[in-house]
Amino acid sequence: MERNGMQGLRTIFQFSWKQTIKTKGFILSTLGIGILLLAGIMVVYGLIAHFSSKDEPSPVKHIYIINESDLKEFSPEYYHMQASEEFSEVEVSMVAKEKEAYFEEVMAKPEEYTEAIILLLSQEEEEYKFTAITVEETALSDSEVLDAVEPLEQSVFMGKLTHSGITPKQLAVLSTPISYETKDAGEESKSFGIILMSMVLPMIFSFVIYMMVLLYGQSISKSVIAEKNSKIIETLLTSTRPYAIIFGKVLAQVLAAVTQIFIWVLCIGLGIVFGHYLALAINPEFKDGLFEVVKMLKDQNLASAFSPVAIIIALIYAIVGFVFYCSIASLIGANVSKMEDLGSAMSVYQVPVMIGFFVSYFIPLSGANETLLQVVRYVPVTSAFMTPVDILLGNMSLLGGILSLVIILAVTIVFLVLAGRCYKNKIFYNGKPFFFMKSK
């Protein structure tokens, strides 16, 4: 590369940047999609809050239980522990009278039992059976009756355990929930939150990068080709150099893409915040699932993986990874002379994009061995999709992340230099391949 190979870089960059962001397509897509994301998320929150409003209280007011089984330890105290908020006002009580005497009492005053269920617990051989009985004048439907008595199954289960001789202390041990974690020898434990994020976050990130490189790759190639067949290039080359044109155009497109993505992410964040408060206004008892997930991950110490240094390196890597694919697009654009030939040439560009996306997308699901993961993290085609998230989650050391960053940055610069040389040869040497020419 000649000594002044970057002459005019700043001019090309500023011109291409302004030219891109001032187009109607860029402005409309940036603001339009941003507004749709913000409004759409708020609408989703509002709908969820509306349909998750507190359930209407059950029409069942009383459940009277007649126990004719040998399960004397049966107790309805577990009912409200298992039942949903809908049944919080249901009163559950045991009937001390004989069945026949109680039924006579009910039939004498049926109007007092129109919102009540009489539940008969009987025993047939080794099976316990519930029989729900209502008066003829009842206002309850069959489904309402079944929904109301279903939580009592847990009471029968606990009664069976107690009946078999299990002490309350042993019963408490049996009721203790079980959690799990994975751990390799010599490594720290991985909680469920870390395992979940290690699977989900790489897939989301790789999909976002995939869409970005597809959307902006062709724009960069078109930008590189634009002046080739016009007389503007003759004037342009009097004050700039081919390498400066390539670097300036690519960096301008990258900045425009990052700006657009930043605005969309900001709108998503605002949509979540505004949607959260909108949902609370609609339903004060609304529970934000996203906030609950974040809290769960925080409780499981996942936040320790998101160190400030890891966040900075991951962001830099994500941008450089995007620039890497932009450099491939610029190299393809530099080798195409006519705009109508770009479509077929871009099929070559899609090959590494597809390989990088699918490998990084399915690696978290495949349980691949460490050797394959190391290759994926250091080969630029795949590392652009996967390594930033691995750095963020602490699955990769910071030193390893920096080394991988240096590799992809070096390859990106090489591709940009090759694109500049191809661009120069297409203009000055009638399109001969760049490796036959010497830079002057």
Buried (B, 14 or more C-beta within 10 A) or exposed (E): EEEEBBBBBEBBBEBBBEBBBEEEEBEEBBEEBBEEBBBBBBEBBBEBBEEBEEEEEBBBBBBBBBBEBEBEBBBBEBBBEEBEEBBEEBEBEEBEEEBEEBBEEBEEEBEEBBBBBBBBBBEEEEEBEBEBBBBEEBEBEEEBBEBBBEBBEBBBEBBBBBBEEBEEEEEEEEEEEEEEEEEEEEEEEBBBBBBBBBEEBBBEBBBBBBEBBBEBBBBBBBBBBBBBEEEEBEEBBEEBBBBBBBBBBBBBBBBBBBBBBEBBEEBBEBBBBBBBEBBBEBBEEBEBEEEEBBEBBEEBEBEEBBBEEBEEBBEBBBBBBBBBBBBBBBBBBBBBBEBEEBEEBBEEBBEBBEBBBBBBBEBBEEEBEEEEBEEBBBBBBBBBBBBBBBBBBBBBEEEBBBEBBEBBBEBBBEBBBBBBBBBBBBBEEEEEEBEEBEBE
